Amino acid sequence: MAQSNAFKFANNILTNGGYDAADLVGAVGGGKVLQVITATDSTQRSLTSTSFITTSNTLSVSITPSSASNKIFVIASTCMISGSGATIFATIFRGATNLGTSNGISQASGFAWDSTSLSILDSPSTTSATTYQVYYRVDGGTAYINGDGTKTSITAFEIAA
């Protein structure tokens, strides 16, 4: 008996010709999330460095890719307060490598209170443990991270190739 090529619902499962949605997604291959690692920090910290530095040793994730062809998607959320007219720049580092630009991935200036997200899709090309961390710098003056008890987080997702 020939199977239908029409999509239909059977027991709330989308099917196509006898294959359910899980079979269709599984056949595609890559793009699956293989592991997720996260870290947070909620301590208010001041910043005066004009070079990128980490402000917290706890705001770091280490992930070991299962294949050198897999990608790592990193997302961080942070609250930055630029004081004294300073501009604050935020970026994500892989080890000692800035994955953003010299002006970071995100910035706040002019006495701003900025809750922001940073994200990057990285190809570390390794199966060794790889560390990702949020770094900050200012162009002068003083800025703050995690003002009034806000929380910064960083999460790394290993994505199958």
C-alpha atoms as one frame of an Amber mdcrd trajectory, in Angstrom:
protein
   0.000   0.000   0.000   1.436   3.389  -1.009   2.018   5.926   1.731   0.601
   9.405   1.514   2.972  12.353   0.988   0.576  14.686   2.784   1.370  16.048
   6.210  -1.106  14.960   8.883  -1.473  14.865  12.639  -1.773  11.518  14.393
  -1.956  11.591  18.182  -0.697  15.212  18.105   2.435  14.167  16.151   3.090
  15.697  12.754   3.706  12.946  10.214   4.637  12.856   6.543   4.192   9.634
   4.660   4.603   7.504   7.767   7.641   9.345   9.170   7.144  11.470  12.252
   8.756  14.876  12.802  11.540  13.377  14.948  12.531  11.092  12.056  12.611
  14.043   9.672  14.782  16.159  11.996  17.062  13.203  12.759  17.658  12.592
   9.061  18.968  16.121   8.583  22.010  15.443  10.796  23.877  18.514  12.131
  22.572  21.326  14.239  21.810  19.285  17.323  22.758  20.707  20.707  25.154
  18.200  22.257  25.971  19.910  25.561  25.296  23.128  27.444  27.565  24.720
  30.062  26.656  27.888  31.996  28.099  30.165  34.672  26.835  33.256  36.492
  28.131  36.158  38.581  26.121  38.705  40.572  28.823  40.661  42.416  28.940
  44.370  41.558  32.385  45.232  40.207  34.006  48.501  39.128  36.152  48.769
  36.029  38.804  51.326  35.041  41.025  49.311  32.656  41.359  50.568  29.084
  42.478  47.068  28.014  40.101  44.110  27.954  40.150  42.251  31.271  37.928
  39.746  32.990  36.186  41.141  36.034  35.172  37.771  37.461  36.842  34.374
  37.643  33.417  32.765  38.096  32.092  34.111  34.783  33.859  31.475  32.713
  32.767  28.259  31.007  34.937  25.398  29.825  33.526  23.100  27.175  35.159
  20.118  25.460  33.835  19.646  21.913  33.213  16.019  20.933  34.359  16.726
  17.348  36.763  19.307  15.903  34.161  20.156  13.234  31.476  21.098  15.772
  30.694  24.732  16.527  30.272  26.443  19.884  27.512  29.031  20.261  28.236
  31.363  23.179  25.730  33.816  24.602  26.191  36.130  27.555  23.861  38.595
  29.225  25.254  41.409  31.330  24.306  44.687  32.971  26.864  47.435  32.321
  26.748  50.886  33.900  28.916  53.540  32.305  29.771  56.154  34.892  31.790
  59.370  34.703  30.975  59.660  31.002  32.892  56.463  30.258  32.113  54.103
  27.422  32.220  50.458  28.487  32.913  47.718  25.947  32.102  44.014  26.403
  33.317  41.041  24.391  33.735  37.269  24.587  37.176  35.677  24.670  38.117
  32.099  23.767  41.228  31.613  25.878  43.402  34.631  25.029  41.587  35.370
  21.729  39.064  38.209  21.509  36.157  36.890  19.415  34.828  40.428  18.936
  36.601  43.561  17.738  38.769  46.089  19.560  35.458  47.745  20.492  33.983
  44.453  21.677  30.621  43.005  20.768  28.496  45.445  22.784  28.966  48.826
  24.445  27.262  51.412  26.661  28.114  55.075  27.172  26.920  58.413  28.496
  25.923  57.420  32.035  23.869  54.544  30.610  22.525  51.541  32.477  22.593
  48.925  29.746  21.336  45.378  30.018  22.751  43.676  26.952  23.381  40.329
  25.313  26.506  39.225  23.491  26.611  36.199  21.213  29.087  34.539  18.895
  29.178  31.332  16.865  32.718  29.995  17.161  34.607  27.258  15.334  37.373
  26.299  17.781  38.494  23.331  15.594  39.572  21.258  18.595  38.481  18.448
  20.888  40.415  19.955  23.807  38.766  21.802  26.691  38.043  25.353  25.525
  37.352  28.284  27.854  35.014  31.178  27.072  34.787  34.274  29.255  33.273
  37.774  29.178  35.848  40.595  29.157  35.303  44.351  29.583  37.197  47.598
  29.066  36.460  51.334  29.306  37.771  54.268  27.296  38.422  56.253  30.482
  36.691  56.914  33.763  34.891  54.252  35.771  32.195  51.791  34.783  30.367
  49.052  36.687  29.195  45.499  36.074  26.204  43.899  37.861  24.877  47.104
  39.437  22.218  46.777  42.135  22.436  42.983  42.314  21.868  42.221  38.652
  23.352  38.988  37.345  25.660  38.294  34.420  25.581  34.884  32.777  27.489
  33.083  30.054  26.334  29.898  28.327  28.149  27.765  25.764  26.302  25.293
  23.500  28.116  22.641  21.500  26.377  22.333  18.109  26.914  19.215  15.985
  28.332  19.853  12.523
